Amino acid sequence: MVSQMRHSQPGRIIWTWRMGDSSSSSCEVIRDGLRLLEEDQQRRQAVIDGLRGEIERGRRSGKPKPAAEVLDRLERKYSKMAKERAK
């Protein structure tokens, strides 16, 4: 039987394989490794597809506003709220 341990390092995951049973073959280890790579690739693709969907949704949401306009409005709003709380 092949067992695996997952070690996290910033930005990546390292898999350590241990042969727990002498009946495990190299082919099994390679097959398991390839399966894990495939699963990882599918998870990444799902994330990418989700991000692409969000980008498209944003594009269809209407005409964009200039960032300065939005930030000025938020600054006025929160300055007003802070002044009201100080009273």
N, C-alpha and C positions, 0 to 999 in steps of 0.2 A: 504494500500500500504506500502511496506517495502522500506525504503530508506537506503542507506549505505553511510558511510563516510570512506575514506581511509586515514590512518595516517601512515606516514613513520617514522621509527626509524632505526638507523644503523643496517643493516643486516636483517630487517624484516618489514612486513607490518601488521598493525593491522586494522581490520575492526570493525567498530562500527555500530550496527544495531539500527534503530529507527522505532518504529511502528507509521506510519503517519495516519493510518486509523484503527479504532477499528475492522473493518471487516477482517483484516489480521490475519491469524491464525499462531500458532506455526509451523504447518506443512509447511506453505509457507516460513517462515523464515529458517527452516531447509533445505528445498528444495533449496532455493536460496544460502544458505551457501554451500551446497554440490555441486551445480553447479559451484560456484566460485572456490572451491577446485579442481574440475575436470579441469576447464580451466587453473588453475595455474599448475596443474600436466602436462597437455598437453604442455604448454609453456616450462616448464622445460625439458620435454622429447625432444622437438624440439631442444632446445639448446644442450642437450647431444648428440643427433643424429648428429647435425651439427659439434660438436667438434670431434666426432668419425670419421666423414667423412674427416675432415681436418687432423687428425692424420694418417688415412689410405693414404690420398693423399701425405702426407709427406714421409711416408714409401716407397711409390712407386716412389718417385721423384729421386731416385738414392742413390749411396753410400754416407753416411754422412762424412763430413769433421771434423777433430778435432777442437774444439772451439778455442784453442790457435792459430791454423793456420789462422782461419778466423779473429780473433781479431787482430793478428799481421798485417795482410794485411790491415785491416781497419785503424789501427793506422798509418801505413806508408802512406796510401792514404790521410788521413785528415791532417797529419803533413805536407805533401807536399803542399796541398791546402792552409794551413795556411801560409806557407812560401811564396807562390806565391802571396798571398793577401797583405802580409807585404811589398812587393817590391814597 
